[in-house]
Each structure stands twice: as structure tokens, then as C-alpha cells.
Amino acid sequence: MGEFTGKVVLITGASSGIGAETALHFAAEGAGLALVGRDEGRLEKTAQDCLAKGLAKDKVLTIKADMCVEDDVKRIMESTITHFGKLDVLVNNAGGASPCSLTSENLMENYDRDVRLNVRSVIQLTNLATPHLIASKGNVVNVSSVCGIRVMANMLPYNMAKAAVDQLTRCAALELASKGVRVNAVNPGTIMTPIQFMYGHSDEQIRERASKTHPMGRAGETNEVAPAIKFLASNAASFITGETLSIDGGRHVACAR
Ligand SMILES: NC(=O)c1ccc[n+]([C@@H]2O[C@H](COP(=O)([O-])OP(=O)(O)OC[C@H]3O[C@@H](n4cnc5c(N)ncnc54)[C@H](OP(=O)(O)O)[C@@H]3O)[C@@H](O)[C@H]2O)c1
């Protein structure tokens, strides 16, 4: 018996990085899992890793879906409820960034893509999940970013999108508090996942840069984010809502000199 035995947790972006690690942490606590991603092979790998934590086969559901396609997002919620009959925790983790500035030629295209993936899909899925979360007195954890609080150069649409996720977290928390549903977010700094390699930098280069930009002198790892997500979703956080929790080695409090 684990802390989440009997609970159902839906995690988007579970095929990689922070989402995959978060799935393992909930699996270790006995949660039933609905795991979402586009890459079937990597999604199946996460599912197998969760089963290896001791979950019964019917406690892990994989859903191949593109968060940018409305019908796919609807199918995520329908499949989860058809399979498990309820939802206790929604982890809105899928996300991504398009390197882009105000003067980039493809600004509007990148803006539309980043907002659709990081904000619109989160609003849509949260909306669909809300009746089930009210029924279960459940909660939501959004995966935002230090970019929601501070501005990272050449990431204009992503910075804006993650700031919107932070404000959505507060809006939803306020709206759902009286219905017994909590809504929180985590704001990671540089965490060593595939998303970090989009500029073509090596592992060593990313770690070297992070050692200068993060006051704690290093990048973070997925197993430093997943426990915070699990904490916010747990009864230990029963009086916490509307919180955006930085997990960034102090990056958000730093100021360049
Ligand atoms: N790593 C960091 O430094 C960092 C820092 C701050 C915030 N974050 C946030 O953390 C979250 C997880 O990112 P990560 O670092 O774990 O990166 P990652 O390893 O690249 O994982 C991204 C996940 O999002 C999914 N995804 C992306 N686009 C999707 C789409 N259109 N439809 C469905 N799923 C989609 C991917 O699934 P498929 O590939 O299977 O489609 C993958 O599972 C993101 O919201 C990101 O913005 C990361």
C-alpha cells in the first residue's frame, strides 16, 4: 500500500523527462496511471518502468495523443474515465519551447505553437477534468517554468506561455477552492531532459552554463522535480493552493551583476 493506492493520476508528457520521472514516483506509491505522449515507444517504456514498481497491469493506461489537437485532448479524458472511472490528480506537464524573439521571422507561427501546446491544451484538459476532480476532491499540478517568472532570451512565446500557466494556476485555484479542488504549479529551472538539447548544445555545455546561471551552481535533475509534484498532489499539501513552487537552485531570485 502506498500513499496514492486507489488514486488515479493523469500525466501528460509522460513519455520523457520530468513527466516520465513523475510517473515512476506515483507508481511507487501505488497510483493508477494514465500516461499521455505522442511517442508510443517511449510512452511504453515509461509504462513498463511503472509496472516494474509493482503496479498491476490494469493500473497503467497509455494514451497516444497530441496535446495540440482538440479531439485528442477530449479522448485523453474519455479514455481515462472509461478505464478507471475517476480522476484524482491531473499533472499538466507536456510542453515545449520554440527559440524565438520579437524580431524573428517566424514569430507568429512560434507564438501560436507555444501557446497552443503550453497554455491552450492545459486549459482544455483542465476544463474537461474539472467535474471529475470536483467529484474526487482531487487536485491539479501544472508544470510551468522559471520562464514564467523571469525572462529567458530568445524564448519570447515560451516565456509568455509559462507566465500564462502561472496565472491560470491562480485563476483555477481561486475558482475551485470552494469545491475542494486544489491547483498548484512547479517552476523548474534548467533540468537535464531532452528539451535542453534543442539548441544543439552538449550535456557538458548545458551543465557548464547552468553552473553559472543557477545560484546553487548546477543544473537540476528530474528526480528533484518529481517529488515536489507528488508532494503538491498529496495530502501533505492539503492546505496549499494557488502556489507556484520554484525548483531551480535559486535561479528565480538571482539578478545579473
Ligand atoms: N527541462 C527543463 O529544463 C524544464 C525547465 C522548466 C520547465 N520545463 C517544463 O517541463 C515540462 C516537461 O518537459 P521536459 O523537460 O521533461 O522535456 P521533455 O523530456 O522534452 O518532455 C516533453 C514531454 O512533452 C510531451 N509533448 C511535447 N509536445 C507534445 C504534444 N504536442 N502533444 C503531446 N505531448 C507532447 C513529449 O511527448 P512526446 O515526445 O511523446 O510527444 C514529452 O513527453 C514542459 O512543460 C517544460 O516546459 C522543463
Ligand as a Chemical Component Dictionary entry (heavy atoms), coordinates in Angstrom:
data_LIG
# 
_chem_comp.id                   LIG 
_chem_comp.type                 NON-POLYMER 
_chem_comp.pdbx_formal_charge   0 
_chem_comp.three_letter_code    LIG 
# 
loop_
_chem_comp_atom.comp_id 
_chem_comp_atom.atom_id 
_chem_comp_atom.alt_atom_id 
_chem_comp_atom.type_symbol 
_chem_comp_atom.charge 
_chem_comp_atom.model_Cartn_x 
_chem_comp_atom.model_Cartn_y 
_chem_comp_atom.model_Cartn_z 
_chem_comp_atom.pdbx_ordinal 
LIG N1  N1  N 0  13.822 20.530 -18.577 1  
LIG C1  C1  C 0  13.795 21.807 -18.220 2  
LIG O1  O1  O 0  14.860 22.449 -18.078 3  
LIG C2  C2  C 0  12.493 22.487 -17.948 4  
LIG C3  C3  C 0  12.538 23.709 -17.256 5  
LIG C4  C4  C 0  11.352 24.354 -16.998 6  
LIG C5  C5  C 0  10.149 23.802 -17.395 7  
LIG N2  N2  N 1  10.137 22.626 -18.063 8  
LIG C6  C6  C 0  8.817  22.084 -18.466 9  
LIG O2  O2  O 0  8.728  20.743 -18.062 10 
LIG C7  C7  C 0  7.781  20.073 -18.879 11 
LIG C8  C8  C 0  8.371  18.736 -19.294 12 
LIG O3  O3  O 0  9.491  18.967 -20.112 13 
LIG P1  P1  P 0  10.804 18.061 -20.034 14 
LIG O4  O4  O 0  11.893 18.928 -19.574 15 
LIG O5  O5  O -1 10.532 16.825 -19.337 16 
LIG O6  O6  O 0  11.055 17.847 -21.595 17 
LIG P2  P2  P 0  10.985 16.544 -22.499 18 
LIG O7  O7  O 0  11.812 15.469 -21.904 19 
LIG O8  O8  O 0  11.302 17.031 -23.863 20 
LIG O9  O9  O 0  9.464  16.096 -22.399 21 
LIG C9  C9  C 0  8.439  16.826 -23.002 22 
LIG C10 C10 C 0  7.205  15.963 -22.950 23 
LIG O10 O10 O 0  6.113  16.714 -23.526 24 
LIG C11 C11 C 0  5.486  15.904 -24.494 25 
LIG N3  N3  N 0  4.947  16.706 -25.580 26 
LIG C12 C12 C 0  5.536  17.714 -26.249 27 
LIG N4  N4  N 0  4.720  18.170 -27.209 28 
LIG C13 C13 C 0  3.597  17.425 -27.146 29 
LIG C14 C14 C 0  2.386  17.406 -27.862 30 
LIG N5  N5  N 0  2.142  18.263 -28.867 31 
LIG N6  N6  N 0  1.446  16.512 -27.520 32 
LIG C15 C15 C 0  1.669  15.626 -26.522 33 
LIG N7  N7  N 0  2.780  15.591 -25.796 34 
LIG C16 C16 C 0  3.738  16.483 -26.105 35 
LIG C17 C17 C 0  6.569  14.972 -25.009 36 
LIG O11 O11 O 0  5.948  13.807 -25.503 37 
LIG P3  P3  P 0  6.233  13.176 -26.965 38 
LIG O12 O12 O 0  7.656  13.472 -27.293 39 
LIG O13 O13 O 0  5.918  11.733 -26.781 40 
LIG O14 O14 O 0  5.289  13.865 -27.836 41 
LIG C18 C18 C 0  7.362  14.688 -23.756 42 
LIG O15 O15 O 0  6.809  13.603 -23.043 43 
LIG C19 C19 C 0  7.462  21.019 -20.021 44 
LIG O16 O16 O 0  6.218  21.652 -19.789 45 
LIG C20 C20 C 0  8.582  22.032 -19.958 46 
LIG O17 O17 O 0  8.201  23.287 -20.477 47 
LIG C21 C21 C 0  11.283 21.944 -18.348 48 
# 
loop_
_chem_comp_bond.comp_id 
_chem_comp_bond.atom_id_1 
_chem_comp_bond.atom_id_2 
_chem_comp_bond.value_order 
_chem_comp_bond.pdbx_ordinal 
LIG N1  C1  SING 1  
LIG C1  O1  DOUB 2  
LIG C1  C2  SING 3  
LIG C2  C3  SING 4  
LIG C2  C21 DOUB 5  
LIG C3  C4  DOUB 6  
LIG C4  C5  SING 7  
LIG C5  N2  DOUB 8  
LIG N2  C6  SING 9  
LIG N2  C21 SING 10 
LIG C6  O2  SING 11 
LIG C6  C20 SING 12 
LIG O2  C7  SING 13 
LIG C7  C8  SING 14 
LIG C7  C19 SING 15 
LIG C8  O3  SING 16 
LIG O3  P1  SING 17 
LIG P1  O4  DOUB 18 
LIG P1  O5  SING 19 
LIG P1  O6  SING 20 
LIG O6  P2  SING 21 
LIG P2  O7  DOUB 22 
LIG P2  O8  SING 23 
LIG P2  O9  SING 24 
LIG O9  C9  SING 25 
LIG C9  C10 SING 26 
LIG C10 O10 SING 27 
LIG C10 C18 SING 28 
LIG O10 C11 SING 29 
LIG C11 N3  SING 30 
LIG C11 C17 SING 31 
LIG N3  C12 SING 32 
LIG N3  C16 SING 33 
LIG C12 N4  DOUB 34 
LIG N4  C13 SING 35 
LIG C13 C14 SING 36 
LIG C13 C16 DOUB 37 
LIG C14 N5  SING 38 
LIG C14 N6  DOUB 39 
LIG N6  C15 SING 40 
LIG C15 N7  DOUB 41 
LIG N7  C16 SING 42 
LIG C17 O11 SING 43 
LIG C17 C18 SING 44 
LIG O11 P3  SING 45 
LIG P3  O12 DOUB 46 
LIG P3  O13 SING 47 
LIG P3  O14 SING 48 
LIG C18 O15 SING 49 
LIG C19 O16 SING 50 
LIG C19 C20 SING 51 
LIG C20 O17 SING 52 
# 
